[in-house]
Amino acid sequence: MTSDPARWTPHDAASFAERTIGEAKTPEKRPLFRELPPAPVFPIEALGPLKDAALAAHQMTQAPIAIAAQSVLAAATLAIQAQRNVRLPAGGSKPLTGLFVSVAESGERKSSIDRIALDPIHAVEQEWRRQSDGERLAYINAKEAWDFAREQAKRNAKNNPAGLRSALDAIGPEPKAPPHPMLLVSDPTPEALTMHLAEGRPFAGVFTAEGGMLIGGAAFSDESKMRTAALLNILWDGEPIRRKRITTGSTYLPGRRCSAHIMLQPVVADELFGKSLFDGIGLTARMLLVAPESTAGMRLFRAPPVSASNALANYGDRLRHLLLRPPVMADDMPDALNPPALSLSNDSATAWIAFHDECERAMRSDGALNRIRAFAGKLAEHAGRLAAVLSVYHDPDTMEVSLPAMQCGIQLAYHYANEMLRLADGASVPRDLRSAQKLLSWWQSWESPIVHLATIYQRGPSDLRNAKAARAAAQTLEDHGWLERLSPGIEVEGKPRKEAWRLIP
C-alpha cells in the first residue's frame, strides 16, 4: 500500500481504518504497583549457637530458611526472657523480650516449623501440667484450712476486735493458687493476656502459625486494637502493667515478660503493617519481620540428615533447661521477675556504640533509614537484645555479652532493617490493588482470555469470592489497561453474560 492517501484504493482505506481503530482500542497497560525486590537471604551464620537448630528445622520441613531461623530465635527468646536482662550503654537495663513476625503464603509449612520450634516448650508445659494436679490439690486443702481457721478465729473472738486481729494475723495471708501450666497463648485479648500473666507464671509467649486468627480476632478489633498494641509495647519495654477498671478493679503487675512470634499470610500482614495506628504508637518499630521468597515447587523429597535430629535434640535440651531453671524474683514481690542484667564486654560495647551512631546518622533526612525512622530508632536496642539472647543460649550462666555475640546481633539487625526497608513501600499499597494483582495473575493462567463475573467469584482468588469484590478488581484491571469490557449479552460458556471481560495479551 502506498504511503500517499490520495492514491489509496477503497481496500487500502478500509485496512488503514481497521488498523487505526484497533490500535486506538488497545489501551496502554499500566502496572498496578511497583513490584517488591526479592527478599534478602537470611544471614544464618549470624544465629551463632542457634544456627544448627535453624538449619535442622529447615532440613526437616524445607520451609524457607528465614522462617526456620525466626521460629527457633523466637522460641529461644521466650525461654530466656525470664533469666536475664541486658544493660546497654547509656540505655539502662533492657528486657530480653522480642516480637517476631513472619510473612508467608499458605503452603509454606509455617505450622510444621512452628511445631518443631515449640516442641520443647510444649513438652515443658506437659510436665508442668502433670505437676499441677498435686499442686492444685495441696492448694485446695490449704485454702479450706485457711478459711476454717479464720471462721474459727471469728467465733472465738466475739466482741474482742483486738483479739480477732491478733488471731487473724497469726493465721497469715491467704494461700496463693499455683500457676496454671500453660505458657503459650495464641489469640488473647489484652485483658486475657493480662489475666494470663497475673494467674500463671510471670512470663509467657503469644505464638501462632495462624496469625489471621489474632489480627482478625477480638485482640485487634476496632475496640481493642489500641489496647492490644499498647500492652505489647509495655511488655516489650519491660514496664509494669497498670490497669484500673470499674468492673474488674485495679491491676498492678511489675516484672512480667512476654515475647511473640506471629506468622501471617501477606493479605493479613497488610492489615497489620498498613495501619498507621500501629506505626504511630510504635508497635511496628518493636517488631522483627521476615517475608522470604516462597520455596513451593522446589521442595522435592529428600530425607533429612541424622545431624538434624541431633541438633534439634540439643536445642530441646537447652530450652528445657532454661525454662525449668528458677528465675530470679523480686525480694519484695515473689511473683515478679527481677532478672540480673548482662553487661557488655569492652569490645562488644565499642561495637554496639559504633552501630548505634551509624543508625542515628542513617535517620537523617538524606539517610538510608529515614523512611523507617521509628524502627531505626530502636535498631541498636534490637541488636543488643539479640546479642544477649544468643549469649545466654550459648551459656546460661554467662553475665557478659561477648564481641562475637554482638557482631551476630548487629548482623541480624542489619537484615531486619533491610527487610523493613524493602517492605515499607509494599505496606502502602492499597488492598484493592493487591486484589487486582491476584486476579490478573489468576487470569493469566486461566484456560480462556474471556471470563465472566461469576467465574471470577466462583473460581478466582479466594479474597474475591463475592460479586462486589470481583467486579471491583476487574474494574481496576480495566482502568489500568489489562482488560477489555465486552458488550452485555455476549455469550460466554454457552450463556449470554451481562458482565464479561477479555484479557488483553
C-alpha positions in Angstrom: 0.0 0.0 0.0 1.3 3.4 -1.0 2.0 6.0 1.7 0.1 8.6 -0.2 -3.6 8.6 1.0 -4.7 10.3 -2.3 -3.7 7.1 -4.2 -5.3 4.6 -1.8 -7.9 2.1 -3.1 -11.1 1.6 -1.1 -9.5 -1.6 0.2 -6.4 0.3 1.4 -8.5 2.9 3.2 -10.6 0.2 4.9 -7.4 -1.6 6.0 -5.9 1.6 7.4 -9.2 2.4 9.3 -9.4 -1.0 10.8 -5.8 -1.0 11.9 -6.1 2.5 13.4 -9.3 1.7 15.3 -7.7 -1.5 16.6 -4.7 0.4 17.9 -7.0 3.0 19.5 -9.0 0.3 21.3 -5.9 -1.2 22.8 -5.2 0.9 26.0 -1.7 1.2 27.4 -1.1 -1.3 30.1 0.0 0.3 33.3 1.5 -1.6 36.3 -0.8 -1.8 39.3 2.1 -1.0 41.6 5.8 -1.4 41.8 6.8 -5.0 42.5 9.0 -5.6 45.6 12.6 -6.6 45.1 13.5 -10.1 46.1 13.9 -10.8 49.8 17.4 -10.7 51.1 18.9 -14.0 52.1 18.7 -14.6 55.9 22.2 -14.5 57.4 22.0 -17.9 59.0 25.6 -17.7 60.3 24.5 -14.7 62.4 22.4 -17.1 64.6 25.6 -18.3 66.1 24.7 -21.1 68.6 21.2 -21.3 67.2 22.4 -21.9 63.6 22.3 -25.7 63.8 18.8 -25.8 65.2 17.5 -23.4 62.5 19.2 -25.5 59.7 17.8 -28.7 61.2 14.2 -27.3 61.2 14.7 -26.2 57.6 16.0 -29.6 56.6 13.1 -31.3 58.3 10.5 -29.2 56.5 12.1 -27.5 53.6 10.3 -24.3 54.7 12.1 -21.0 53.9 15.2 -20.8 56.0 14.2 -17.3 57.2 11.1 -18.7 58.8 13.0 -21.6 60.4 15.5 -19.1 61.8 12.8 -16.8 63.0 11.0 -19.6 64.8 13.9 -21.0 66.8 15.1 -17.5 67.6 11.7 -16.5 68.9 11.4 -19.7 70.9 14.8 -19.2 72.5 13.9 -15.6 73.3 10.7 -16.9 75.0 12.8 -19.3 77.2 15.5 -16.8 78.0 13.4 -13.7 78.8 12.8 -14.7 82.4 16.5 -15.4 83.0 18.3 -12.2 82.0 18.1 -8.5 81.1 20.9 -6.7 79.2 22.5 -3.4 80.2 23.2 -1.2 77.1 25.5 1.8 77.2 23.5 4.9 78.3 20.3 2.9 77.9 19.9 1.1 81.2 18.7 -2.4 81.8 16.5 -3.8 78.9 14.4 -6.9 79.0 15.1 -9.7 76.5 11.6 -9.9 75.1 11.1 -10.0 71.3 8.2 -9.5 68.9 8.8 -11.6 65.8 6.6 -11.6 62.7 7.0 -14.0 59.7 5.0 -13.4 56.5 4.4 -16.2 54.0 1.6 -17.6 51.9 -0.4 -20.7 52.7 1.5 -23.8 51.9 4.9 -22.5 53.1 4.8 -25.0 56.1 4.6 -22.4 58.7 2.7 -24.8 61.0 5.3 -27.5 60.6 8.1 -25.2 61.5 6.2 -23.8 64.4 5.6 -27.3 65.8 9.3 -28.2 65.6 10.5 -24.9 67.2 7.9 -25.1 70.0 8.1 -28.8 70.7 10.5 -28.4 73.7 8.1 -25.7 75.2 5.1 -28.0 74.7 7.0 -30.7 76.5 7.7 -28.5 79.5 4.0 -27.4 79.5 3.1 -31.1 79.7 5.5 -31.6 82.6 4.0 -28.6 84.4 0.5 -29.9 83.8 1.4 -33.2 85.5 2.8 -31.4 88.4 -0.2 -29.1 88.7 -2.6 -31.9 89.7 -0.8 -32.4 93.0 -0.2 -28.7 93.5 -3.8 -27.9 92.9 -5.0 -30.4 95.5 -2.5 -29.0 98.0 -3.8 -25.5 97.4 -7.4 -26.5 97.8 -6.7 -28.2 101.1 -4.6 -25.2 102.3 -7.4 -22.8 101.3 -10.0 -24.9 103.1 -7.8 -25.0 106.2 -7.2 -21.2 106.0 -10.9 -20.4 105.6 -11.8 -22.7 108.5 -9.1 -21.1 110.7 -10.4 -17.6 110.0 -14.0 -18.6 110.7 -12.9 -20.3 114.0 -11.0 -17.2 115.0 -14.1 -15.0 114.4 -16.2 -17.3 116.5 -13.6 -17.3 119.3 -13.1 -13.6 119.4 -16.7 -12.3 119.7 -16.8 -8.7 121.0 -13.0 -8.6 121.0 -11.7 -6.8 117.9 -8.1 -6.6 119.2 -8.0 -10.4 119.9 -9.6 -11.1 116.5 -7.0 -9.1 114.6 -4.2 -10.8 116.5 -5.7 -14.2 115.7 -6.1 -13.4 112.0 -2.5 -12.0 111.8 -1.3 -15.3 113.3 -3.2 -17.3 110.6 -1.3 -15.4 107.9 -2.1 -14.5 104.3 -4.4 -16.4 102.0 -2.7 -19.3 100.2 -1.9 -18.5 96.6 -3.1 -20.7 93.8 -0.4 -22.5 91.9 0.3 -21.1 88.4 -1.5 -22.7 85.5 0.8 -24.8 83.4 0.1 -23.0 80.1 2.9 -20.8 78.8 1.8 -20.2 75.3 -1.3 -18.4 74.1 -2.4 -17.9 70.5 -5.1 -15.2 70.3 -5.6 -13.4 73.6 -7.3 -10.1 74.1 -5.3 -7.6 76.1 -7.5 -8.4 79.1 -6.9 -12.1 78.7 -3.2 -11.7 78.3 -3.1 -9.6 81.5 -5.0 -12.2 83.4 -2.7 -14.9 82.0 0.3 -13.1 83.3 -1.4 -12.5 86.7 -2.6 -16.1 87.3 0.2 -18.0 85.6 3.9 -17.6 85.5 5.2 -14.1 85.2 6.4 -14.8 81.6 4.5 -16.0 78.6 4.5 -16.2 74.8 2.0 -15.2 72.1 2.8 -17.7 69.4 0.6 -18.6 66.4 1.1 -20.1 62.9 -2.4 -18.7 62.0 -1.9 -15.0 62.6 -5.2 -14.3 60.9 -7.0 -15.5 64.0 -5.1 -13.0 66.1 -5.2 -10.0 63.7 -8.8 -10.7 62.6 -10.0 -11.6 66.1 -11.0 -9.8 69.3 -7.5 -8.7 70.1 -7.3 -6.4 67.0 -10.9 -5.4 66.7 -11.7 -1.7 66.4 -12.5 -1.6 70.1 -9.3 -3.5 71.3 -6.5 -2.9 68.8 -5.1 0.2 70.5 -5.2 -1.5 73.9 -3.5 -4.6 72.5 -0.8 -2.6 70.8 -0.2 -0.6 73.9 0.1 -3.7 76.1 2.6 -5.3 73.7 4.6 -2.1 73.8 4.6 -2.1 77.6 5.7 -5.7 77.8 8.5 -5.1 75.2 9.7 -2.2 77.2 9.6 -4.2 80.5 7.3 -1.7 82.2 4.7 -2.8 84.8 1.2 -3.5 83.6 -1.1 -0.9 85.2 -4.9 -1.3 84.7 -7.8 0.2 86.5 -11.4 -0.8 85.6 -14.7 -0.2 87.3 -15.8 -3.8 86.8 -12.5 -5.7 87.5 -10.8 -3.3 89.8 -7.1 -2.4 89.8 -4.2 -4.5 88.4 -0.6 -3.8 89.0 1.8 -6.4 87.6 5.5 -5.5 87.6 8.2 -7.9 86.5 6.3 -9.5 83.6 7.7 -10.7 80.3 6.0 -11.7 77.1 7.5 -12.5 73.7 5.7 -13.3 70.5 6.0 -14.9 67.1 3.1 -14.3 64.7 3.0 -16.0 61.3 0.9 -14.2 58.8 -0.3 -14.5 55.2 0.6 -11.5 53.1 -3.1 -10.3 53.0 -3.2 -10.4 56.8 0.1 -8.7 57.1 -1.3 -5.8 55.0 -3.9 -5.3 57.7 -1.2 -5.1 60.4 1.5 -3.1 58.7 -0.8 -1.0 56.6 -2.3 0.6 59.7 -0.8 4.0 60.5 -2.1 3.5 64.1 0.4 0.7 64.8 3.2 2.6 63.3 2.3 5.8 65.1 2.3 4.3 68.6 5.5 2.4 67.9 4.3 -1.3 67.7 5.8 -2.0 64.3 9.1 -0.4 65.4 9.3 -3.1 68.1 8.8 -5.9 65.6 11.4 -8.0 63.8 10.0 -9.0 60.4 10.8 -11.5 57.7 9.0 -12.1 54.4 11.1 -14.6 52.5 10.7 -15.9 48.9 8.5 -19.0 48.5 10.0 -22.4 48.3 6.9 -24.0 46.9 7.6 -26.1 43.9 11.2 -26.7 44.8 10.7 -29.0 47.8 11.4 -32.3 46.2 11.7 -35.1 48.7 14.9 -35.6 50.5 15.5 -37.4 53.7 16.8 -35.0 56.4 20.3 -35.9 57.7 20.8 -37.6 61.0 22.6 -34.5 62.2 19.2 -32.6 62.0 17.7 -34.9 64.7 20.8 -34.5 66.9 20.7 -30.7 66.5 17.1 -30.5 67.4 17.6 -32.8 70.4 20.4 -30.4 71.7 18.1 -27.4 71.1 15.3 -29.1 73.0 17.6 -29.9 76.0 18.8 -26.3 76.1 15.3 -24.8 76.0 14.1 -27.2 78.6 17.0 -26.3 80.9 16.3 -22.6 80.5 12.5 -22.9 81.2 12.9 -25.2 84.2 15.7 -23.1 85.8 14.2 -21.0 88.6 14.3 -17.3 87.5 15.3 -14.5 89.9 12.3 -12.9 91.6 12.0 -9.5 93.3 12.7 -9.6 97.0 9.6 -7.8 98.0 7.3 -9.3 95.3 7.8 -13.1 95.0 5.6 -13.3 91.8 7.5 -10.5 89.9 10.6 -11.2 87.8 13.8 -9.3 88.6 16.4 -10.8 86.2 20.0 -9.8 86.5 21.4 -7.8 83.6 24.2 -8.9 81.4 26.9 -6.3 80.8 28.7 -5.8 77.5 32.4 -6.7 77.2 34.6 -3.7 76.3 34.9 -4.8 72.7 31.2 -5.5 72.4 30.3 -2.2 73.9 32.6 -0.5 71.4 30.9 -2.3 68.5 27.4 -1.5 69.9 28.2 2.2 70.2 29.5 2.4 66.7 26.4 0.6 65.4 24.2 2.9 67.5 25.8 6.0 66.0 25.5 4.6 62.5 21.8 4.1 63.0 21.4 7.6 64.3 23.1 9.1 61.3 21.0 7.0 58.9 17.8 8.6 60.3 18.8 12.0 58.8 16.6 13.3 56.0 19.0 12.0 53.4 19.9 8.9 55.4 19.4 5.3 54.4 17.0 4.6 57.2 15.0 7.8 57.0 11.9 6.0 55.6 11.8 3.7 58.6 12.9 6.2 61.2 10.8 4.8 64.1 12.2 1.3 63.6 15.8 2.7 63.1 15.5 4.5 66.4 15.2 1.1 68.1 17.6 -0.9 65.8 20.6 -0.7 68.1 18.5 -1.9 71.0 17.2 -4.8 68.9 20.9 -5.7 68.2 21.8 -5.6 71.8 18.8 -7.8 72.8 19.5 -10.3 70.1 23.2 -10.5 71.1 22.2 -11.1 74.7 19.8 -13.9 73.8 22.4 -15.6 71.8 24.9 -15.2 74.7 22.5 -16.8 77.2 21.5 -19.6 74.9 25.2 -20.4 74.4 26.0 -20.2 78.1 23.0 -20.0 80.6 25.5 -18.9 83.3 27.1 -16.0 81.5 26.8 -12.5 82.7 28.5 -10.8 79.7 27.8 -10.3 76.0 30.9 -11.1 74.0 32.1 -9.4 70.9 31.2 -12.4 68.6 27.6 -12.4 70.0 27.3 -8.6 69.5 28.6 -9.0 65.9 25.8 -11.6 65.3 23.2 -9.3 66.9 24.3 -6.4 64.7 24.3 -8.5 61.5 20.8 -9.7 62.4 19.7 -6.1 63.0 21.0 -5.2 59.5 18.9 -7.9 58.0 15.7 -6.9 59.7 16.4 -3.3 58.7 16.8 -4.3 55.1 13.5 -6.3 55.3 11.7 -3.4 56.8 13.0 -1.0 54.1 12.0 -3.5 51.4 8.5 -3.9 52.7 8.0 -0.2 53.6 6.6 0.6 50.1 4.7 -2.6 50.0 2.8 -1.8 53.1 1.5 1.3 51.5 -0.1 -0.5 48.5 -3.9 -0.3 48.8 -5.6 -3.6 49.3 -7.7 -3.1 46.2 -4.6 -3.0 44.0 -3.3 -6.2 45.6 -6.6 -7.9 45.0 -6.5 -6.8 41.3 -2.9 -8.1 41.0 -4.1 -11.5 42.3 -6.9 -11.5 39.8 -4.5 -10.7 37.0 -2.1 -13.5 38.0 -5.0 -15.9 38.1 -6.5 -14.8 34.8 -3.1 -15.1 33.0 -3.1 -18.8 33.9 -6.8 -19.4 33.2 -7.8 -21.5 30.2 -9.5 -18.7 28.3 -8.8 -15.0 28.0 -12.6 -14.3 28.2 -14.1 -14.6 31.6 -17.5 -13.5 33.0 -18.2 -12.2 36.5 -19.5 -15.4 38.1 -16.4 -17.3 37.1 -14.2 -14.8 38.9 -16.0 -15.0 42.3 -16.7 -18.8 41.9 -13.3 -19.9 40.8 -10.9 -17.0 41.2 -8.7 -15.8 44.1 -10.1 -16.6 47.5 -10.5 -13.0 48.6 -12.7 -12.2 45.6 -15.5 -14.7 46.4 -18.4 -12.3 46.1 -19.7 -10.3 43.1 -18.9 -6.9 44.6 -15.2 -7.7 45.2 -14.8 -9.5 41.9 -16.4 -6.6 40.0 -14.2 -4.0 41.7 -11.0 -6.0 41.0 -12.0 -6.4 37.3 -12.7 -2.7 37.0 -9.3 -1.9 38.4 -7.7 -4.1 35.8 -9.8 -2.5 33.1 -8.8 1.0 34.3 -5.1 0.0 34.1 -5.4 -1.4 30.6 -5.3 -5.1 31.3 -8.9 -6.0 30.5 -11.4 -5.1 27.8 -15.1 -5.0 28.8 -17.3 -6.9 26.4 -20.8 -6.0 25.3 -23.6 -7.0 27.6 -25.3 -10.2 26.4 -22.2 -11.7 24.9 -22.2 -15.5 25.0 -19.6 -17.0 27.3 -19.5 -20.6 28.4 -22.8 -21.2 26.5 -24.9 -18.5 28.0 -25.4 -14.7 27.5 -23.5 -12.8 30.1 -24.2 -9.3 31.5 -20.6 -8.7 32.6 -17.6 -10.2 30.9 -14.1 -9.1 30.0 -11.3 -10.1 27.7 -7.7 -10.3 28.9 -5.6 -8.1 26.7 -2.5 -10.0 25.6 
